Amino acid sequence: MHTIFRWTTALILALGMAVSAHADDTAAQIRRYASDHRMLVLGEFHGTRETPLLVRQLVDDYSRDGSPVLLALELPRGENPTLRDYLAFDGGAQARERLHGRAFWTVHDDQHDGRRSRDMLALIEDLRALKAQGRVIDVVGYDVDNNDGSNQVRDDRMAAELRRLYRRVPDGARMLVLTGNVHAMLQRPAYAPPEMQKRPMASLLRDLDIYSVRLGALRGHAWGCAGTCMARSIPEQVARGPRVDTYVGRQYDLWLWMPELSVGTLVNP
């Protein structure tokens, strides 16, 4: 029994180290291609284990020399006072309870769209710890109430909020935006379904110093909603390197394929 336990523990540690190494490699590629762009938009599959680790690595890398970093997450703006308080204090049990107990985080499986996971909460905690060490890091939500149900109205409002935040970012700072991959599009593709917004969020920000990255994977699963919210497989791809697009009608500036994505641990009440 002890031997099995040691093997299991070693496997878990090895998998964790592999995921961390992939995040570091992908972060290095993003930093190479994004260069000095001040607003970096990451278009993700929601609800994975790997993407929060990648974002953590990017914030760590960009803030290591003392440069300010603002991380904008696809969370409601109403979460910002709680986020601000959590980042400012010690991350103790009471602070965690206040953050984790918010209505946004306490939904059931059939309501999950993948933005709520223990992996995202772990990301916030990791950034709190980095901030406590003296890093100049802030985390904010930029999502907005959208009572009319219109995809376009929501993207318009989120773009306006990101524009407002961008204007407040000091010179030399970096703004990272984590969002769903449709919101990260610089232009609506010709094959888009009729219900998709005509002007995705990132397309409304092209006059800013923006760089849009599509985070894909060669294989794996993510948590998605298409009628029903559930774990969904990602179409398997052949191994490929980064793809840079520069033509006017491009959807993204950079396409990256991580080795594999896996469904994160959902937060349930």
Sequence and secondary structure as in RCSB ss.txt:
>XXXX:A:sequence
MHTIFRWTTALILALGMAVSAHADDTAAQIRRYASDHRMLVLGEFHGTRETPLLVRQLVDDYSRDGSPVLLALEL
PRGENPTLRDYLAFDGGAQARERLHGRAFWTVHDDQHDGRRSRDMLALIEDLRALKAQGRVIDVVGYDVDNNDGS
NQVRDDRMAAELRRLYRRVPDGARMLVLTGNVHAMLQRPAYAPPEMQKRPMASLLRDLDIYSVRLGALRGHAWGC
AGTCMARSIPEQVARGPRVDTYVGRQYDLWLWMPELSVGTLVNP
>XXXX:A:secstr
 HHHHHHHHHHHHHHHHHHHHHHHHHHHHHHHHHTT SEEEEEE SSBSHHHHHHHHHHHHHHTTS  EEEEEEE
EGGGHHHHHHHHHS   HHHHHHHHTSGGG   GGG  SS BHHHHHHHHHHHHHHHTT  EEEEEEE   TT  
HHHHHHHHHHHHHHHHHHS TT EEEEEEETTTT SS  TT  TTS SS GGGGGTTSSEEEEEEEESSBEEEEE
SSSEEEEE         EE  STT S SEEEEES B B  B   
